[in-house]
């Protein structure tokens, strides 16, 4: 049987990386066949695109140009990694996917959902079986993200972490609109608790949807 395609979304500092690590350990214990990947950067091509997209320094780009770079990464990732893995029966867990583009470029950058939807339709982008959005206050998320970068001795915050509060509030609002638009696929998860508390919620949702047992 083909595997399930699950994506994890959220604002900066929402804890996606921590939760994916916890899920990885749990799935190994349960002997579930899976792959964990990310966007942008899930292929060699994507790693190069990621450098352009996420570094704070670098050339200025229009929102539409930024959108097209994300879509180029996504299309390559689907064809090279995601779809072959699903066909082999692996569950694929992806750190960010197309809902991030809708929230960031579509809503926060002001391009609008219809434009992003139209391009996704042209490219026949695969829709995830389940999308889990880690939700918390923007100020809390940014504080976490910036503390993480300091702990890792990162030289800069990254392009998106350097955006102002209004931008990040728009991103969060964009995700909440997506939950309203597709309530059966896109689920909001309160990420304000401890990593263990959040993980328990995620695990419960995956079990409820019979993705893992």
C-alpha positions in Angstrom: 0.0 0.0 0.0 1.2 3.5 -0.7 2.4 5.5 2.3 0.7 8.6 3.8 2.0 12.1 3.2 2.0 14.2 6.4 3.2 17.7 6.7 4.2 19.8 9.7 3.6 23.5 9.6 3.9 26.6 11.9 5.3 30.0 12.4 9.0 30.5 13.2 9.9 28.9 16.5 6.8 26.8 16.7 8.9 23.7 17.5 8.6 21.7 14.2 12.2 20.4 14.3 11.8 19.2 17.9 8.5 17.4 17.2 9.9 15.8 14.0 12.8 14.4 16.1 10.4 13.0 18.7 8.2 11.5 16.0 11.3 9.9 14.3 12.2 8.2 17.6 8.6 7.0 18.2 8.2 5.7 14.7 11.4 3.8 14.9 10.2 2.1 18.1 7.0 1.1 16.4 8.9 -0.2 13.4 7.0 2.1 11.0 8.6 2.6 7.6 9.0 6.3 7.0 11.0 9.2 5.6 11.5 12.6 7.2 12.3 15.5 4.8 12.0 19.2 4.5 11.1 22.1 2.2 13.0 23.9 1.0 16.1 21.8 0.9 14.9 18.2 0.5 17.1 17.5 -2.6 20.5 18.6 -3.8 18.8 21.2 -6.0 16.6 22.2 -3.1 19.6 22.8 -0.8 20.9 25.4 -3.3 17.6 27.0 -3.6 17.3 27.1 0.3 20.5 29.1 0.5 19.0 31.7 -1.7 15.6 31.8 0.0 16.5 31.8 3.7 19.8 33.7 4.1 19.2 37.2 5.4 21.9 38.7 3.3 21.7 38.6 -0.4 19.9 40.0 -3.4 16.5 41.6 -3.1 13.6 39.6 -4.7 10.0 40.3 -5.6 7.4 38.3 -3.7 6.3 36.6 -6.9 10.0 35.6 -7.7 10.2 34.2 -4.1 7.0 32.2 -4.7 8.4 30.7 -7.9 11.6 29.6 -6.2 9.6 27.8 -3.6 7.5 26.1 -6.3 10.6 25.0 -8.2 12.0 23.4 -5.1 8.7 21.8 -4.3 8.2 20.3 -7.8 11.8 18.8 -7.8 11.3 17.5 -4.3 8.0 15.8 -5.2 9.4 14.1 -8.3 12.8 13.1 -6.8 11.9 12.2 -3.2 8.3 12.4 -2.0 6.3 10.6 -4.7 8.8 7.7 -5.1 9.0 7.2 -1.3 5.2 7.1 -1.0 5.0 4.6 -3.9 7.4 2.3 -2.0 5.1 2.3 1.0 6.9 4.8 3.2 5.1 7.4 5.2 6.6 10.8 4.4 6.8 13.4 7.1 7.8 16.8 5.6 8.9 19.9 7.6 6.9 22.6 5.7 5.2 22.1 2.3 2.6 24.0 0.2 0.6 25.3 3.1 3.6 27.3 4.2 3.7 29.0 0.8 0.0 29.9 1.1 0.6 31.3 4.6 3.9 33.1 3.9 3.8 34.2 0.3 0.0 34.0 -0.3 -1.2 35.7 2.8 1.7 37.5 4.6 3.3 38.7 1.4 -0.1 39.7 0.0 0.0 37.6 -3.2 -3.3 36.0 -2.3 -4.5 32.4 -2.1 -6.0 32.3 -5.6 -2.7 33.0 -7.4 -0.9 30.3 -5.4 -3.7 27.9 -5.9 -3.7 28.4 -9.6 0.0 27.7 -9.9 -0.3 24.6 -7.7 -3.1 23.3 -10.0 -0.9 23.9 -13.1 1.9 22.0 -11.5 -0.4 19.3 -10.2 1.1 19.5 -6.8 0.3 16.6 -4.5 -2.1 17.4 -1.6 -0.9 16.0 1.8 -3.1 13.4 3.5 -2.8 15.4 6.8 -1.3 18.7 7.7 -0.6 19.6 11.4 -0.1 23.3 12.2 1.8 24.0 15.4 0.2 27.2 16.7 1.3 29.6 19.4 1.7 33.3 20.0 4.0 35.0 17.5 6.1 36.7 20.2 6.7 33.4 21.9 7.7 31.7 18.7 10.2 34.4 17.6 11.7 34.5 21.1 12.3 30.7 20.8 13.7 31.0 17.3 16.1 33.7 18.2 17.3 32.0 21.4 17.9 28.9 19.3 20.0 30.8 16.8 22.1 32.3 19.6 22.6 28.9 21.2 23.7 27.6 17.8 26.0 30.6 17.3 24.1 31.5 14.1 25.5 34.6 12.5 22.1 35.9 11.5 18.4 35.3 12.2 17.5 34.3 8.7 15.4 36.2 6.2 12.0 35.3 7.8 13.0 35.6 11.4 14.2 39.1 10.7 10.7 40.2 9.5 8.6 42.4 11.8 5.8 41.3 14.1 3.1 42.3 11.6 4.5 39.9 9.0 4.6 37.0 11.5 1.1 37.8 12.7 -0.1 37.6 9.1 1.6 34.2 8.7 -0.2 32.9 11.7 -3.4 34.3 10.4 -2.8 32.7 7.1 -2.4 29.2 8.7 -5.6 29.7 10.6 -7.5 30.6 7.4 -6.2 27.4 5.9 -7.6 25.4 8.9 -11.0 27.0 8.2 -10.7 26.3 4.5 -9.8 22.6 4.9 -10.8 21.5 8.4 -10.6 17.8 7.6 -7.0 18.0 6.3 -5.4 20.9 8.1 -5.5 20.6 11.9 -4.4 23.2 14.5 -2.3 22.0 17.4 -1.7 24.1 20.4 2.2 24.3 20.6 2.4 26.5 23.7 3.1 23.6 26.1 6.3 21.6 26.7 7.7 19.5 23.8 6.4 16.4 25.5 2.9 17.8 25.8 2.8 18.9 22.2 4.1 15.5 21.1 1.4 13.7 22.9 -1.2 15.7 20.9 0.5 15.1 17.6 0.8 11.4 18.3 -2.8 11.2 19.3 -3.9 12.8 16.0 -1.7 10.4 13.9 -3.3 7.5 15.8 -6.8 8.9 15.4 -6.3 9.1 11.6 -4.9 5.6 11.7 -1.6 6.7 10.1 0.2 4.8 12.9 -1.0 2.3 15.4 
